[in-house]
């Protein structure tokens, strides 16, 4: 990688542009950590999200903490919601998604449930969750909830500003340094794949293509 391309990747805008080009599963060829529990999946089809994390830890059904987190969102951010192990109450619904979209958020990921599925899909805002529920958080002022702190999300520790990547295959969380270090290798692998697929389709011996 040239010095110019290194400088480009170190800027958030440059990194974001390159992340838009890479296939997220390709990153799994090179890294072992940062991969969120695969039970957390997109509720919309055909989405691809990349953005810095704004985090919230919600304890004891505290919907007010979600409102505080929404006010911390900025254009391009991804809201990361740690439900403190609660996989029954949904903190994300139609109003939440509309507010996040109004703040310019790139998406929402919740280690728990969402609700108002049809309304969520109509907003077009990517939302990742463990599924849906009619049981929602309440307008409570919990003392243990926190905004923009390190959280545990799907088995991965997430800090504010970490890069959150999501598509139909799942969610990955990487630091700026990790994303920068792996990106060029992943892009090179993506570039080589079409030729490999074409050679397989042409009937070349798999022993030659796959073993070496």
C-alpha positions, 0 to 999 in steps of 0.5 A: 500500500502506498503512503497516499492510500494509507493516509486515505484509509486513515481518514474516516471518509476514505475508510468508509468509501473503501468499506463500501467496496469490500465483501464483509464475509471476505473479512472473515478469511483474515480475522477471527475476532469482532464477529457478532453473534450470528443470531443478530440479523438484518430485518431488511433485505439487501442492506449494507451498513458501515459507520462509527458506533454510538453506544447505549447500555439499557438496563431494566427496560429503560426507554429514556436511555434510548431517547438520550442515545438518539440525541447523540447520533450524528450523520453516518453513525450506527446506534449500538444497543446493549440490552444487558442480556434482555432478549424479550423487551424491544427498545427499537420501533417505529418512532425510534427508527424515524428519530434515528433516520432524522439524525442521519444515522446509517443504521441500528443494531440491537442485541435484543428484539425490535418491534413495529416490523412493517413500519421499520421496513418502510423507513428503509433504515437498516435495523439488525436484531435477534428478532421481533417482539410485542413487548417493549421497553417502558418510559422509565429512568433507570439508574444503571443505563449509560450512553456512549460507554463501552458495551458488550454486543453479541459477544463483542466489546464495542467502544464509541467510534468503533466501526460497525459493519453489517449486511445480510450475512451479519454484523462485524465490529472493528477498531479503526486500526483493525479495519485499516489493516485488513481492508486491502487484503480483503479487497485483493481477495474479492478482486481475485474471486471472479476469475476463480469462479469462472475457472470452476465454472469452466471445468478446471480440475478442483485439485488444481484450483482449491488445494494450492 
